[in-house]
């Protein structure tokens, strides 16, 4: 595979390593979203025996309610409180479906750009929800920056199904940003 991300005078194996690295990053983020979505759908609480926890359906609602309680942008806070949290049955199901979909797109590399873009927007929303919080400055950027990079790279073309899945689209849509 010719890899435009590698210098022309580099050995051929460097291009393959770059593809493996991009695929590793894409699949890793895909597993992050997929396991979070499965947790919301099933109540699964973690990846045992590894330490840590996953955020389930009710946990996500509680976190969002906490994050926006003192948000400085009134219209945003009101929307979250009076629309999203008030109708969380709908929004919680949509969140679950979205996280599972993002995960599947990134793990398989099918429409990976779309999955990475939706994932980045999701994380940017969390970043904004915490606007007035005293959290680590890079708390969410460590997720949205690489996700945006995956969109720009066209990561589904690196050991993924983007090329095959693009054939499901009409010819004018078989290009970036929908596919790599």
PEPE-V487659 format. One record per residue. N is the residue number from 1. RES is the residue in one letter. NEAR is the number of other C-alpha atoms within 12 Angstrom. D_FIRST is the distance of its C-alpha to the first C-alpha in Angstrom with 1 decimal. Layout:
# PEPE-V487659
n->N res->RES near->NEAR d_first->D_FIRST
n->N res->RES near->NEAR d_first->D_FIRST
This chain:
# PEPE-V487659
n->1 res->X near->17 d_first->0.0
n->2 res->X near->19 d_first->3.8
n->3 res->X near->26 d_first->6.2
n->4 res->X near->19 d_first->9.6
n->5 res->X near->23 d_first->11.4
n->6 res->X near->18 d_first->11.2
n->7 res->X near->14 d_first->13.6
n->8 res->X near->13 d_first->12.7
n->9 res->X near->12 d_first->14.8
n->10 res->X near->16 d_first->13.2
n->11 res->X near->14 d_first->12.1
n->12 res->X near->18 d_first->8.5
n->13 res->X near->17 d_first->9.6
n->14 res->X near->20 d_first->10.6
n->15 res->X near->23 d_first->7.4
n->16 res->X near->21 d_first->7.2
n->17 res->X near->21 d_first->10.9
n->18 res->X near->27 d_first->10.8
n->19 res->X near->30 d_first->9.1
n->20 res->X near->23 d_first->11.8
n->21 res->X near->20 d_first->14.3
n->22 res->X near->34 d_first->13.9
n->23 res->X near->31 d_first->14.0
n->24 res->X near->25 d_first->17.0
n->25 res->X near->31 d_first->18.8
n->26 res->X near->45 d_first->18.4
n->27 res->X near->35 d_first->19.6
n->28 res->X near->28 d_first->22.3
n->29 res->X near->40 d_first->23.7
n->30 res->X near->39 d_first->23.4
n->31 res->X near->29 d_first->25.6
n->32 res->X near->32 d_first->28.0
n->33 res->X near->38 d_first->28.7
n->34 res->X near->34 d_first->28.7
n->35 res->X near->34 d_first->31.2
n->36 res->X near->36 d_first->33.3
n->37 res->X near->35 d_first->33.5
n->38 res->X near->31 d_first->34.4
n->39 res->X near->31 d_first->37.0
n->40 res->X near->32 d_first->38.6
n->41 res->X near->26 d_first->38.6
n->42 res->X near->19 d_first->40.0
n->43 res->X near->20 d_first->41.6
n->44 res->X near->20 d_first->39.2
n->45 res->X near->24 d_first->40.0
n->46 res->X near->21 d_first->37.4
n->47 res->X near->18 d_first->34.7
n->48 res->X near->10 d_first->37.1
n->49 res->X near->8 d_first->37.5
n->50 res->X near->9 d_first->35.7
n->51 res->X near->9 d_first->38.1
n->52 res->X near->10 d_first->38.3
n->53 res->X near->18 d_first->38.7
n->54 res->X near->28 d_first->37.1
n->55 res->X near->32 d_first->38.8
n->56 res->X near->27 d_first->40.5
n->57 res->X near->31 d_first->41.9
n->58 res->X near->25 d_first->45.2
n->59 res->X near->21 d_first->43.8
n->60 res->X near->30 d_first->41.6
n->61 res->X near->28 d_first->44.7
n->62 res->X near->20 d_first->46.7
n->63 res->X near->19 d_first->44.1
n->64 res->X near->32 d_first->43.9
n->65 res->X near->27 d_first->47.7
n->66 res->X near->21 d_first->48.0
n->67 res->X near->28 d_first->45.3
n->68 res->X near->32 d_first->47.1
n->69 res->X near->24 d_first->50.7
n->70 res->X near->21 d_first->51.4
n->71 res->X near->25 d_first->48.7
n->72 res->X near->17 d_first->50.0
n->73 res->X near->17 d_first->48.7
n->74 res->X near->15 d_first->51.4
n->75 res->X near->13 d_first->49.8
n->76 res->X near->22 d_first->46.7
n->77 res->X near->26 d_first->48.8
n->78 res->X near->19 d_first->51.0
n->79 res->X near->20 d_first->48.1
n->80 res->X near->30 d_first->46.6
n->81 res->X near->25 d_first->50.2
n->82 res->X near->16 d_first->51.6
n->83 res->X near->18 d_first->48.7
n->84 res->X near->25 d_first->45.8
n->85 res->X near->26 d_first->47.9
n->86 res->X near->17 d_first->50.8
n->87 res->X near->16 d_first->48.5
n->88 res->X near->24 d_first->46.2
n->89 res->X near->18 d_first->46.2
n->90 res->X near->16 d_first->44.2
n->91 res->X near->22 d_first->42.1
n->92 res->X near->29 d_first->41.5
n->93 res->X near->25 d_first->40.2
n->94 res->X near->20 d_first->37.9
n->95 res->X near->33 d_first->36.6
n->96 res->X near->32 d_first->36.0
n->97 res->X near->24 d_first->34.1
n->98 res->X near->31 d_first->32.1
n->99 res->X near->39 d_first->31.0
n->100 res->X near->31 d_first->30.1
n->101 res->X near->32 d_first->28.1
n->102 res->X near->42 d_first->26.3
n->103 res->X near->36 d_first->25.5
n->104 res->X near->36 d_first->24.2
n->105 res->X near->38 d_first->22.0
n->106 res->X near->46 d_first->20.5
n->107 res->X near->36 d_first->20.3
n->108 res->X near->33 d_first->18.7
n->109 res->X near->43 d_first->16.5
n->110 res->X near->38 d_first->18.4
n->111 res->X near->43 d_first->19.8
n->112 res->X near->51 d_first->18.9
n->113 res->X near->46 d_first->19.9
n->114 res->X near->35 d_first->23.2
n->115 res->X near->42 d_first->23.7
n->116 res->X near->50 d_first->22.9
n->117 res->X near->37 d_first->25.2
n->118 res->X near->32 d_first->28.0
n->119 res->X near->43 d_first->27.7
n->120 res->X near->33 d_first->28.0
n->121 res->X near->25 d_first->31.0
n->122 res->X near->25 d_first->32.6
n->123 res->X near->29 d_first->32.4
n->124 res->X near->25 d_first->33.6
n->125 res->X near->22 d_first->36.5
n->126 res->X near->29 d_first->37.4
n->127 res->X near->29 d_first->37.2
n->128 res->X near->26 d_first->39.7
n->129 res->X near->30 d_first->41.9
n->130 res->X near->30 d_first->42.4
n->131 res->X near->24 d_first->43.2
n->132 res->X near->20 d_first->46.7
n->133 res->X near->19 d_first->45.9
n->134 res->X near->12 d_first->45.9
n->135 res->X near->16 d_first->42.5
n->136 res->X near->13 d_first->40.0
n->137 res->X near->14 d_first->38.6
n->138 res->X near->15 d_first->35.0
n->139 res->X near->19 d_first->35.7
n->140 res->X near->25 d_first->33.6
n->141 res->X near->23 d_first->31.4
n->142 res->X near->18 d_first->29.5
n->143 res->X near->30 d_first->28.2
n->144 res->X near->27 d_first->28.1
n->145 res->X near->23 d_first->26.4
n->146 res->X near->26 d_first->23.2
n->147 res->X near->39 d_first->23.3
n->148 res->X near->31 d_first->23.5
n->149 res->X near->23 d_first->20.6
n->150 res->X near->42 d_first->18.5
n->151 res->X near->36 d_first->19.8
n->152 res->X near->25 d_first->18.9
n->153 res->X near->30 d_first->15.3
n->154 res->X near->39 d_first->14.7
n->155 res->X near->49 d_first->14.0
n->156 res->X near->44 d_first->13.9
n->157 res->X near->38 d_first->10.4
n->158 res->X near->39 d_first->9.4
n->159 res->X near->32 d_first->10.3
n->160 res->X near->31 d_first->13.0
n->161 res->X near->27 d_first->14.8
n->162 res->X near->35 d_first->14.9
n->163 res->X near->27 d_first->13.4
n->164 res->X near->20 d_first->15.7
n->165 res->X near->26 d_first->18.6
n->166 res->X near->28 d_first->18.5
n->167 res->X near->18 d_first->19.8
n->168 res->X near->18 d_first->22.9
n->169 res->X near->17 d_first->23.7
n->170 res->X near->11 d_first->25.4
n->171 res->X near->13 d_first->23.2
n->172 res->X near->13 d_first->24.5
n->173 res->X near->16 d_first->23.5
n->174 res->X near->20 d_first->19.8
n->175 res->X near->23 d_first->18.8
n->176 res->X near->25 d_first->19.1
n->177 res->X near->26 d_first->21.2
n->178 res->X near->34 d_first->21.4
n->179 res->X near->39 d_first->17.7
n->180 res->X near->32 d_first->14.6
